[in-house]
Amino acid sequence: MSKIKVLIVDDSALVRQMLQEMLNGDPDIEVIGTASDPYDAREKVKLLHPDVLTLDIEMPKMDGVTFLKNLMRLHPLPVVMVSTLTEKGADVTFEALDLGAVDFVTKPKIDLAHTFEQYADEIRRKVKSASRVTRTSLEQHYARYAANQEHKPAVLARTHAPTSVVEKYSADAILQKTSFNNKHFRTTDKIIALGASTGGTEAIKEVLMRLPADTPAIVITQHIPAAFSLPFAKRMDTVTEMSVCQAEDGQQILPGHVYIAPGDKHLLVERDGARYVCRLNDGPPVNRHKPSVDVMFRSVAQNVGPNSIGVILTGMGNDGAAGMKELQAVGAPTIAQDQKTSVVWGMPGEAVKLGAADSILPLDQIPQKMLSHVK
């Protein structure tokens, strides 16, 4: 099998050196070149024909987003963005992902010694994942983006959380597995539980845009850094008739509202009499993720049961597959995004392998299917 050829684009010589060392440490990856600015990168893309680019967002001469727009229009390539952990960095990252970047990592810290291997593992996995994205899917994504710009004001979104090499816990570390509690106060209120990872913020946007204001409450776990989850929630609030917020501990869950897990807490759904409330948990990462989709799905299975709907969208890994099986077991309808429309068919693919998905649908058919289950 041939190696994945990577071109690193960053104005910092030190960052280029660090990324090159990390990526070349994987036997399946080869850094074939580096570029210090977008003009240099443009020539090296033509000369070296890389499989994947890592692209700094903030650079002199031309910013990374402008370069990315030109790249996706003229010569689509899988791109992993390198972003600063700031609100401004979050906004620009969402814009880049909306344009067609596959994923992002945060800027490596200069004093990285104690977390070098964790960061290296993250960027290697994301580069490998990006290498599987086809040129056709990138072209289709950019075509949708361009069409959207012609018909409505620019609304930008998409992301994936940095994950690290930590001990791999299951949902049991947060919430013991039990059956649905039929002794709860009776309620007909429904809750839609939605999980996603790589490519998920754009997919979530596409779903929310198609939902009316009277849609039942939605709880969302998207793998995302803590600094990015609030800007993401604010951005999603501008694209849908529903009201979107970052979930708070003890917050009542109401119809017509969307609650997004903070980037550093697990989001659970609990019962308070006949009401549903958000519960935030600061326990260990589950499936190496915090927030974890499995944790949220399990809490919904236990406390909402057959009144819930489970949805799993594009994402790397298997977080959410086991939890979706638990939702299915209590009678909740379950929906997985299909392989063709997923950026990465990891999480939904694993759910399908487990037999946990009642429906496997392209992204544009998922909102209507969700609504069909709540009428």
C-alpha positions, -999 to 999 in steps of 0.1 A, spaced: 0 0 0 14 34 -10 20 60 17 -3 90 21 15 120 7 11 152 28 19 188 21 23 210 52 13 247 48 22 269 77 41 302 81 59 291 112 91 271 105 89 256 140 53 244 135 62 230 101 91 211 117 69 197 145 41 186 121 66 170 98 82 150 126 48 139 139 35 128 105 66 111 93 66 91 125 37 71 110 48 44 85 17 50 64 23 88 60 50 107 41 55 145 42 65 152 6 69 190 11 62 221 32 52 256 22 54 288 42 26 307 25 -3 300 1 15 312 -30 43 287 -23 16 261 -15 -1 267 -48 30 259 -68 39 228 -46 3 214 -50 9 215 -88 44 201 -86 41 174 -58 4 162 -62 -2 156 -24 -30 134 -12 -37 157 18 -29 192 29 -25 205 64 -33 242 63 -27 270 88 -56 293 91 -37 326 98 -9 333 73 7 364 57 1 373 20 -32 353 18 -52 339 47 -59 302 48 -96 305 41 -91 325 9 -65 300 -2 -89 271 6 -117 287 -13 -95 289 -44 -82 254 -39 -117 239 -36 -129 257 -67 -99 249 -89 -81 218 -75 -101 201 -47 -80 182 -22 -87 169 13 -76 195 38 -70 193 76 -70 228 91 -46 239 119 -65 263 141 -60 285 172 -82 278 202 -99 312 203 -134 324 195 -120 341 164 -102 309 155 -134 289 159 -153 312 136 -127 310 109 -124 272 113 -162 269 108 -159 289 77 -131 267 64 -150 236 72 -181 250 55 -159 255 24 -150 218 24 -121 213 47 -124 177 61 -114 183 97 -92 204 119 -66 202 147 -56 229 171 -22 246 168 5 225 185 20 241 215 57 249 216 60 233 251 44 201 238 69 176 253 44 160 277 16 157 252 36 152 220 24 116 214 -12 125 221 -11 153 196 8 132 170 -18 104 173 -46 129 167 -32 145 136 -21 112 121 -56 98 125 -72 129 110 -48 129 80 -56 92 74 -93 99 76 -90 129 53 -71 108 27 -102 86 22 -124 115 11 -129 115 -26 -124 144 -50 -160 139 -62 -174 145 -27 -153 176 -23 -165 190 -56 -201 182 -46 -196 199 -12 -182 231 -28 -210 232 -54 -235 231 -25 -216 258 -7 -215 280 -38 -252 275 -44 -260 285 -8 -240 317 -12 -262 327 -42 -295 321 -24 -290 332 12 -266 351 35 -234 332 44 -239 308 73 -209 288 83 -203 257 102 -186 223 109 -160 207 132 -145 178 151 -130 176 185 -94 169 193 -91 136 209 -61 122 228 -46 89 236 -61 82 270 -74 50 286 -105 39 267 -135 39 290 -170 27 280 -202 45 290 -202 24 322 -176 48 336 -203 75 336 -236 57 338 -243 21 346 -265 2 321 -300 -3 333 -334 -8 316 -359 20 308 -376 30 340 -414 26 334 -421 41 368 -413 76 356 -442 101 355 -460 96 323 -452 121 295 -457 121 258 -429 146 252 -404 133 227 -367 139 225 -344 135 195 -308 125 204 -283 132 177 -246 123 177 -218 133 152 -180 137 148 -159 144 118 -179 164 93 -207 166 118 -211 203 122 -219 208 86 -242 178 87 -259 191 118 -264 224 101 -281 207 71 -305 189 94 -314 218 116 -320 241 86 -349 218 75 -367 216 109 -397 237 119 -400 257 151 -424 231 167 -400 202 163 -395 182 196 -365 190 217 -331 179 203 -300 170 223 -267 169 204 -233 156 212 -207 167 186 -171 160 192 -157 195 196 -132 214 217 -145 233 247 -135 267 232 -156 259 200 -189 245 214 -204 278 224 -196 296 190 -209 265 173 -242 267 192 -245 304 184 -239 297 148 -265 270 146 -290 293 162 -288 314 131 -297 286 106 -328 271 121 -363 281 133 -356 262 165 -338 279 194 -302 266 199 -280 269 229 -251 252 247 -266 230 273 -263 240 310 -265 217 340 -301 214 353 -316 232 323 -351 221 315 -355 205 281 -383 221 261 -399 214 227 -386 236 199 -352 239 215 -318 223 207 -292 216 234 -256 211 224 -231 194 247 -202 216 259 -169 206 244 -155 194 278 -185 178 295 -207 147 288 -244 156 282 -270 134 298 -308 136 299 -324 130 332 -360 131 346 -373 155 371 -408 144 377 -426 148 344 -398 171 330 -366 163 312 -335 182 322 -299 184 310 -272 170 332 -236 177 326 -210 152 337 -172 159 342 -162 122 342 -135 106 321 -136 105 283 -157 76 269 -144 60 237 -117 86 240 -143 114 237 -157 140 260 -185 146 253 -194 111 243 -224 101 221 -226 67 238 -231 84 272 -259 107 259 -276 79 240 -276 56 271 -291 83 293 -318 89 267 -325 52 265 -329 50 303 -349 81 308 -369 88 276 -371 53 263 -395 47 234 -404 84 233 -369 91 219 -354 90 184 -317 82 179 -298 98 150 -261 92 142 -243 112 116 -209 113 99 -179 107 122 -147 88 128 -145 59 152 -174 40 169 -187 64 196 -225 61 196 -229 27 180 -234 8 212 -256 36 226 -278 35 195 -283 -2 200 -295 5 236 -320 31 222 -332 5 197 -337 -20 224 -361 2 243 -382 8 212 -368 41 200 -366 45 162 -330 48 150 -315 65 120 -279 64 106 -265 86 78 -255 66 47 -219 60 35 -223 81 3 -232 114 21 -209 109 52 -175 126 53 -163 96 73 -186 65 77 -171 54 110 -197 60 137 -228 54 115 -210 25 98 -203 9 132 -240 14 142 -251 -3 110 -227 -32 116 -243 -37 150 -277 -38 135 -286 -7 155 -299 14 127 -336 10 117 -331 34 87 -299 42 67 -305 74 48 -287 101 28 -283 133 48 -310 153 30 -337 126 39 -329 124 76 -349 155 88 -381 143 72 -376 109 86 -371 123 121 -403 144 118 -422 113 106 -415 96 139 -428 125 160 -461 131 144 
